[in-house]
Amino acid sequence: MPNFQYYVASTIDGFIASPDDDLGWLLQFDQVEGVGGSYESFFSGVGSIAMGGDTYRWLMDHEAGKWPYPGIPCWVFTHREYTAPAGSDVTFVRGDVREFAPDLVADAGDKNVWLVGGGHLVAQFADAGLLDEIIVTVIPVVLGSGKRLLPLNGPTAPLELVSSRILGGAAAELHYRMPGKSS
């Protein structure tokens, strides 16, 4: 059965974007050897995607005319009206993540569901007991403020560290399994 995975980059102080959604702090590491290879390896195991409306809007603003996930079904959770880019398989939905989880799993087939960006959406999956794994690449930058990695209310039980590795001598990738989840 597919896992719901939150694969994300974070600053060392726990932010995934600046307060104004700037990712310059992260994009400066795009060419660091080892960092891109981690993404490619992860993405090969993705069968479907869930993302929030703000993440979708950021992609449309910064990837104009180019859908970055061709051939992968993508579900966008939003209260706004958007149109899908040509050649994409995007479905716009409103409502509880539990309602759409079976569709995400069906679309994923024998691969995993990637919860892309948007810590608030991922927190909804976590609150619903659907988040299985967090794979976070810690980037050696401090923002001081911004969009939090995973804005949950209250502490979780301890997560299980599945693996860790250094990427290009610059970043650390930490792979965690949520409490009570199996591989």
C-alpha positions, -999 to +999 in steps of 0.1 A: +000+000+000+013+035-008+028+056+019+018+093+024+052+110+024+061+146+032+093+152+012+105+187+019+135+210+024+137+231+056+160+256+071+178+246+103+153+267+122+123+248+108+110+269+079+101+258+044+097+293+030+102+329+040+072+349+052+066+361+015+071+326+000+106+333-012+127+301-018+160+318-028+176+304+004+169+269-010+174+274-047+210+285-042+216+248-033+201+234-066+236+228-081+252+213-050+263+177-059+241+151-042+211+173-034+194+169-068+201+132-069+181+127-037+151+143-053+153+122-085+155+090-064+126+100-043+105+112-073+109+078-090+087+064-062+059+089-065+026+078-080+004+107-070+007+142-055-013+162-030-006+199-026-022+230-012-034+260-032-006+283-021+020+258-033+001+254-066+000+292-070+037+294-063+044+268-090+022+286-115+040+319-108+075+304-109+072+276-134+052+295-160+042+274-190+059+243-176+042+217-154+069+201-132+050+168-127+040+155-161+022+121-161+016+122-123-019+127-110-020+158-088-047+168-063-048+204-053-066+212-021-078+248-024-107+272-019-097+293-049-106+289-085-077+278-107-072+262-141-049+233-148-019+238-171-020+221-205-008+185-204-012+182-166-034+157-147-046+181-120-078+178-099-089+207-077-107+197-045-122+212-014-128+193+018-114+170+044-082+152+033-097+119+045-124+121+019-098+122-009-072+098+005-086+067-012-084+085-046-048+095-039-040+059-030-057+046-061-039+070-084-006+061-068-009+025-077+022+006-063+040+039-056+037+065-029+017+097-024+038+128-021+025+156+001+042+186-017+049+217+003+024+234+023+029+225+059-007+233+067-020+207+043+005+181+056-006+189+091-042+180+081-029+146+068-010+142+101-041+151+122-061+126+102-036+098+109-026+096+072+010+109+073+033+079+072+068+094+066+086+127+067+118+131+046+133+164+053+164+179+038+179+203+063+195+232+045+223+251+064+204+284+064+186+303+092+156+324+082+143+335+116+107+335+105+085+321+077+063+292+068+067+264+094+078+229+085+048+212+101+025+234+121+008+209+143-009+217+176+010+201+204+038+176+205+037+142+187+050+109+201+086+104+191+092+097+154+113+068+143+145+078+124+147+054+094+178+069+078+200+099+076+227+110+051+248+140+042+241+155+008+270+172-009+287+182+023+261+209+026+227+194+037+214+165+058+185+143+047+165+129+076+139+102+069+114+097+097+085+073+102+055+086+121+045+070+154+025+038+149+033+035+112+050+005+096+069+004+063 
